Amino acid sequence: MPKKILVGLQLESRRAAREGADVYVGDKVVGQVTSGSLAPSLGVAVAMAYIIPGSIVLDQKAELDAGRTRLAAERVKLPFYKNGTARK
């Protein structure tokens, strides 16, 4: 089993991914969500996942398993915040 890396994912909706959800690129499982939540300052849901290195590059689309459907997501840089939204 290849070593995995921790990455940030930004979902296209406000629906949060669940811990343990599979991360897909096409039909291939490339990782698993460790945590997910709504990010009020960003207005979207975010998640962190362990993935196979090189399977998703920055700004690449992926999908997260949500039971009967999949949630569209994109790999983003960590930490999750926009300039001016961090607490002081």
C-alpha positions as CSV (number, residue, x, y, z in Angstrom):
1,M,0.0,0.0,0.0
2,P,1.5,3.3,-1.0
3,K,2.1,6.0,1.6
4,K,-0.7,8.6,1.8
5,I,-0.6,12.3,2.1
6,L,-3.0,14.7,3.8
7,V,-4.7,17.2,1.5
8,G,-7.5,19.8,1.6
9,L,-10.7,19.5,-0.5
10,Q,-13.2,22.3,-1.1
11,L,-16.7,21.0,-2.0
12,E,-18.8,22.7,-4.6
13,S,-21.8,22.7,-2.2
14,R,-22.5,23.4,1.5
15,R,-23.0,19.7,2.2
16,A,-20.2,18.4,4.3
17,A,-18.4,15.1,3.6
18,R,-18.4,12.4,6.3
19,E,-15.4,10.8,7.9
20,G,-14.5,7.6,6.1
21,A,-16.0,8.7,2.8
22,D,-14.1,7.4,-0.2
23,V,-12.4,9.9,-2.5
24,Y,-12.7,9.2,-6.2
25,V,-11.0,10.3,-9.4
26,G,-13.2,8.9,-12.1
27,D,-14.1,5.3,-11.0
28,K,-10.8,4.9,-9.0
29,V,-10.8,5.2,-5.2
30,V,-7.7,7.3,-4.4
31,G,-8.2,8.1,-0.7
32,Q,-10.5,8.5,2.3
33,V,-11.9,11.6,4.1
34,T,-10.7,12.1,7.6
35,S,-13.0,15.1,8.5
36,G,-15.4,17.4,6.8
37,S,-17.4,20.5,7.9
38,L,-19.1,23.7,6.6
39,A,-16.7,26.6,6.5
40,P,-18.9,29.7,7.2
41,S,-16.2,32.2,6.3
42,L,-15.8,30.5,2.9
43,G,-19.5,29.7,2.3
44,V,-18.8,26.1,1.3
45,A,-18.0,22.8,2.8
46,V,-14.4,21.7,3.2
47,A,-12.8,18.3,4.0
48,M,-9.4,16.8,4.7
49,A,-8.4,13.4,3.2
50,Y,-5.5,11.0,3.0
51,I,-4.9,10.3,-0.7
52,I,-2.3,8.4,-2.8
53,P,0.4,10.9,-3.7
54,G,0.0,12.3,-7.2
55,S,-3.5,11.0,-7.6
56,I,-5.0,14.5,-7.3
57,V,-3.1,17.7,-8.0
58,L,-4.0,21.2,-6.9
59,D,-7.2,22.5,-8.5
60,Q,-8.0,19.1,-9.8
61,K,-11.6,17.8,-9.5
62,A,-12.5,14.8,-7.5
63,E,-15.7,13.3,-6.0
64,L,-16.5,12.2,-2.4
65,D,-18.8,9.3,-1.7
66,A,-22.0,10.5,0.0
67,G,-24.1,7.3,0.1
68,R,-26.4,7.3,-2.9
69,T,-24.6,10.2,-4.6
70,R,-21.2,11.7,-4.9
71,L,-20.2,15.3,-3.9
72,A,-18.0,17.3,-6.3
73,A,-14.8,18.7,-4.8
74,E,-11.5,20.2,-5.8
75,R,-8.1,19.9,-4.2
76,V,-7.0,23.2,-2.5
77,K,-4.1,24.4,-0.5
78,L,-4.2,24.3,3.3
79,P,-5.1,26.1,5.5
80,F,-8.7,26.8,4.5
81,Y,-9.3,30.6,4.6
82,K,-9.4,33.6,2.5
83,N,-7.3,36.7,3.2
84,G,-9.0,38.8,5.8
85,T,-11.2,36.0,7.3
86,A,-8.7,34.6,9.8
87,R,-9.3,35.5,13.5
88,K,-6.8,37.9,15.0
